[in-house]
Amino acid sequence: MWNTLKGMFDLSPGVRWFVITEALLGIGIGMFQLVLNLHLLDMRLDEKQIGELTSVGALIMGLVSIPAGLLAGWAGRKNLLVIGIILMSFGYIGFGLGHSIPVFYAAQIVLTIGTTLLVTSEIQLLYHYSRSHKEEMRAFSLLFAIFTLFVGLGTLLGGYLPEWLGGDTSVYQRTMYVAAGMVFAGGVLRGILLPREPKPAVDKLLQPKPKPGSDLASEPGVKTGSETGSALAPEVLKRKRKLPSRTVWVLSLFTLMGGMAFGFTGPYLNVIVKFQLGWADTSVSLLLTAAGLFAFVGSMLMPVLLERLGINRSFHYVYLTNIILTALLFVTFPPFLFGAFILMRSGGFTLLTNMTDSQAMSCIGERERNLFAGMRTVFRSVGSAIASYATGIILAGKNYTLPFLLTALIIVVGYVFFLLLVRPLFQAQAKESQSYTT
């Protein structure tokens, strides 16, 4: 275990700068996530209106995700990443400046477009900088471990800064500006420090007439011109037409369930804790900061778990843990136990999400990664939008535990889907990686 953790810090330069700059993004996003809903409530929006705003943002993300993923292949992943982060900071400022619902929707659109550019370019670029499949998995784990750790720090600051800084529209306004500054600084530093992304090589599959002995002729399932008159195999014709493969469709549907599992509680966790337990903002921030520490541990454990237990056992244990912990949160407990389950569930859900995302991207070939990033975000956004809208209605009725039951149910559905369709893909990828390294 120690050797695995030690090896996680043997990183290529691009991955190293990725991880370092992630700290600034984590702090800014942590602040913003804590104060946004509270700011909107202070601006006299109710939970239903907040749910509508959140779900509209998720739907917009779904609409622009595939174009953004395809744009990454033309404009460059690094360029889209930096632009997306800067747009996110502008969205934060828009929420702080806004006085009315139309302005909040405009800020949400800017924030959503920026977030979409980020999520449809970040992991592919991280994997591009990685030197091997093992470094891909470890880099992913370390990146999100650092993110969750500093999100926790940002959440802690978000609980105290409003008292110190105040604001004009609400007590949370200037804290949102500080969050915007942190995110903006992270984007600028990534633009300066990340290595230049080499221009993609010419896709040999687009060459119209492959010759015997060429690279295209060696593609699996492709016959040379002397054998078939330069005819391409059906699988390669599908790739040539840029149609998603079955693997891309299966994994995209899988992320739909992950988006729903997040959407039922993730965007509202601060509101749920605040009103379910009757706590002050500072107490809420302390609990969510601790939840960030548990998420950090979950991220760091991901490669250890996968390398020691394998795909099948790891996902089995993590799924069952998440189902049990989430279902328990539906039950009314004293604040101490409720908070303890929140913490454990935070680590478990982060572990499950990171395991899923890292293995899914590794299953996709380089040619389809931009497309998959877009489709994955579309399906996740649709799932999150449906769940967020439903939770907004539920919270407006002052029911703060039902969303956890719905989350547990969708995780069960996701587990069944994993066993039937996703597990064979992950296991095949693991065997291929092992045979390649040996």
N, C-alpha and C positions, 0 to 999 in steps of 0.2 A: 504493500500500500504506500509506504513512504517513497519507494523508488518511482511509483506512478505519479505521485504528487510532485516529487522533485523534477521529474521529466517534463512536467507541464510548463516549466519556466524556461526550457530550452526552445526558444522561439526564433523564427525568422524575423528580420527587421520590420517588415510590414506588419506582421501580427503584433509585434511588441508595441509599435506606435498606436496601433488600433486599441490595444488594451489600455495603454496609458491615457489616451484621450477619452476613453469611455468613462473615466471617473467624472469628468466635467459634465458629460451628458447625464450621468446618473444623478448627480446632485441637483441639476436643474429640473430634470423630469420628476424627481422625488418631491421637490418643493411644490411644483405645479400640480401634481396629482393630488397632493393633500389639500391644497387650498382652493382648487377650481370649484368643486361642488359647493364648498362652504361660501365662497365668494358669490356664486350664482344664487344660493339661498338668501344671502344678505341683499342681493339685488332684486329680491322678491319674485324669483322664479320658484315654482314648486317642483316636487320630485317628478311629476309627469312631464313637465316641460323640459327638465334636465334629461329625462330619458329620451324624449323626442330629439333633443339636440345631439345627444350621444349616438343615437341610432342613425340619424341623418349623416353624421360624420362617418360612421362605419359603412353606410351605403355608398357615399361618395368615394371612399377608399376602394370599395369594390369596383366602381365604375372606371377608375383611373389606373388600377393596379396592372392590368395586362398591358395597356399602352406604355406605362412606366417601365415594366419589365422588358418590353421589346426595345424601348428607347435606350435602355442601358447598354444594349449591344452596339448602338450607333454613337451615342454621346459619350460613353464610358461610364463605368460603374462609380469610379471615384468622383467624377464631376457631379453625377446625380446625387451621390451621397452627401457631398458638401452643400449643394444647393438645397437639398431636402432639410438638412439640419438648420440652415439659416432661415428657411421659410417657417420652420417650427417656432423659432424664436420670435419671428414677426407675429405668428398666431398668438403666442403668449401675450405679447404686448397689446394685441387687439382686444383680448379678453379683459386686460387691465384697464384699457381706455374706454371700453364700451359702457353705454348707459341704457341700451335697449336691446330687445331680442334680435332685430335685424342685424345689428352690429355683432352680436354674439355668433349669429349664424355665419356672417362673413369671416369672422376670426376662426371659426370652426373649419370653414372651407380651406383657408390658408394653412391652418395647422394640419388638416387631413392630407392635403396635397404634399406638404413637406414630410409628414410621417410616411406616406406611401412611397415617396422617392427613397427614404431611408431604408424601409424594410424590404423594398424590392431590389436593393443593391448591396446591402451590408454583408450578408452572409456569403454571397457569391464572391465578393471582393476579398473577404477574409479567407475563404478557401483558396482563392487564386494566389494569395500570398503564402499559403501553407505549402510545405515541401512534401507532405505525405498524407495518406488517409488518417494515420494516427495523429499527426499534428492538427489536421482538420478538427477531429473530435476534441482534442485537448484545447485547441485555440477557442473553439466554440464554448466549451465549458468555462474556460478562464475568463473569456470576454463577458459572459453573462453572470459569472460570479462577481466580477468587479462591478458590473452594472448594478446588480441587486444590492451589493454592499454599499455603494455610494447612493443608490436610491434611498436606502435606509438612512444614510446621513442627511440627505436632502429632506427626507420626511421629518426627521428630528428638527432640523432648522426651520422647516415650514410650520412647526408647532409653536416656535418661539418668536420668529421674525415678525409676524403680524403685530405682536405686542410691542416690539421695539421700533418698528418702522411705520406702522399704521398705513393710512391711505386716505384718499379723498372720496372715492366712490364706495369703498368698503375698507375694512381694516386689513384686508388681504391684498390690496391693490399693489403696493410697493414690493411685497414679497414676490408677486408675479413678475415684476420687472427684474428683480434679482435673478429669478429663475431663467428669464429670457436671456440675460447677460451671460449666465453660465453656459447655456446651450449654444449661444452665438459664438462664444470663445472656443467651445469644443469643435464647432464646425470650421472655424478659421484655422485652428491648429491642425485639424485633419487635412485641410487643403494644403498646408505648408509641409507637414511632416510625413504624410503617407507617401511611399514611393510611387512614381509614375506607373500607371497601368499600361503595359505594353499593348500595342495594337493587336487585336485578335488576328490569328493567322487566317489566311483565306480558306474557307470551308471547302474541302476537297469534294464534298458531296454536291456542290453546286457546279462542278465542272461537267459540261454536257457530254463529253465523249471520253470516258476513262479508257486508258490503254492498258494492254496486258503488261503486268509488272509494275504498274503505277500504285500509289498508296491507296487509291480508291479500289483498285482491283483486289487489294488484300482485306477490304472490309468484310466482316462476317456476313455470309449470305449473299455477297455480290459476285457475280460471274463476270469474267473478262469479255471483251468484245469478240474474241475469237471463239468463245463458247456460246454466247447468246446474242451476238450482234449488238453488244454494248447495252443490253437491257439491264436495268437495275432491279434488285430484289424488292418485293413489296414493302418491307420494313424501311428500306432506304428511301424509296419513293415517298413514303409517309413523312420521313424526316425532311426530305427535300421540299415538300409542300408545307413544312412547318406545322404539321398537325400534331397535337399532343399525343404522346404514347399512352398505352394503358396504364403504365406505372404513374405517369403524371396525373391522370384522372383519379386513380385510386387514392393517391396521397393527397390530392386536393380535396377530395370528399372527406378524407380523414381529418384535415385541418378545419373543415366546416364544423365538425363536432368539438374540436378543440376551441374554436372561436365561441361556440355557444357555452361551453364550460367556463370560459373566462367571462363572457358577457353577462351572465346571470349575477355575478357578485363582484368581479374585479373592478369595474368602474365606480362602484358604490360602497366599497369596503369601509371607507372613512365615514360615510353617512350611516351605514349599518351599525358600526361600532359606536359612533357618537350617540345615536338615539336608542339603540338596543340597551346599552349599558348606562346611558345618561352621563357620559363623561365630558370633561372639558377638552378643548382642542389640544392642549399640551399633553394630556393623558392619552388621547387618541394617537398623537404623533409618536409618543414613546412606544405604544404597542405596535404600531406599524413599522417603526424603526427596528424593533426586535424581530418583527416578521421578516424584514429585509435581511437581517443576520441569518435567520433560518433559511431563507432563500439562497443566501450566499453559500451556506454549508451544502444545501441541496445541489447547487451548481457544481461545486468542487467535488462532490461525491460521484457525479455522473460517470466520468471515465473510469473511476475505480470500480464502480458497480458493473459497468459493461465489460470491462476487461477481466474481472474476477468471476462473474456469474454468467456472462453471456447474455445474448439478446432475450431468449425465452424466459429465463428465470427472473432477470432484472425487470422486464416489463410486467411479468405476473405479480411480483411482490409490490411494485410501485403502484400499479393499478388498484390492487386490493386495498392498499394503505389509503390511497386517495378516496376511494369509495366509502370506506369506513369513517374516516375523519370528517369528510364533507357531510355525510348523513348525520353524524353526531351533532354537528352545528345546527341542525334543524331542531334539535331538542333544547328545551329551555334549561340552561345551567346557571349556577352562580357566576358572577363576573370572572372570578379566578379561573374556573374551568373553561369558560367560554374563550377567554383570552389564550389559555394554554392550547386549546384545539385550533384556534386561529394561527398560532405560531407554528405548530406541527404541520398543519395543512398547507401553510405558505411554503415550507421547505419541500413537502411532498409534491405539491402541484408544480413548483418550479422544476423539480427533478423530472417529473413526467413530461412537461412541456419541452424542456431542453433535450431530453432523450429523443423525443419524437422529432423535433426540428432538425437536430444534428444528423440523425440516421436517415431522415427523409431526403435531405439535400445530398447526402453522400450516395443515395440510390440513383440520383439523376445524373446523367452524363453532362459533360460541359456544354454540349450543343443546346440542351434543353433547360439549363439552369435559369437563364433569364426568364424564359417563358413560365417555368414552374414557379419562380418567385412571384410573378404577377398573378398566376392562377391561384397559388396558395393564399395570397393576400385577399383576392376576391372572395374565395370561399370562407376564409376566416372572418372577413368583414361582414359578409352576409349573416353568418352564424352569430357573430357578436351583435349585429344590429337587431336581429330578431330577439335575442335574449335580453339586450339592454332595454329595448322598448317594453318588453314584458315586465322586467324588474321595475322600471319606472312606474308602471301602473300599480304593481304590487306594493311598492314602498309608499305610494300616495295613499294607499289604504292602511298604512302604519303596520304592515306585516314585515318584520325584519328578518325572519328566519326561513320563510318559504323558498326564497331564492337558493338557499343551500340544498334543499331537497331536490329542486329541479336540476341543480348542478350535479348532484350525485347520480340522478337518473340518466343524464346525458353522458356522464363518464362511463356508466354501465354499458350504454349503447356503443360508445366508442371502443370499449374493451372487446365487445363481441366482434365489431368490425375489424379490430386489430387482429384477433385470433383467426378470422376467416380469410382476410385479404392482405393485410399489411405485414404480418409476421413473416410469411414466406419471402417477401421482398427484402426485408431487413436481414433475414438469415442468409439469403443468397448473396447479398452484398458483403456480409461478414466473411463468408467462405471465399469469395473472390479476393477480398483484401488479404486474407491469410495466405492464399496461394500465391498472390503477387509478391508479398514480402518474403516468402520462403523461396 
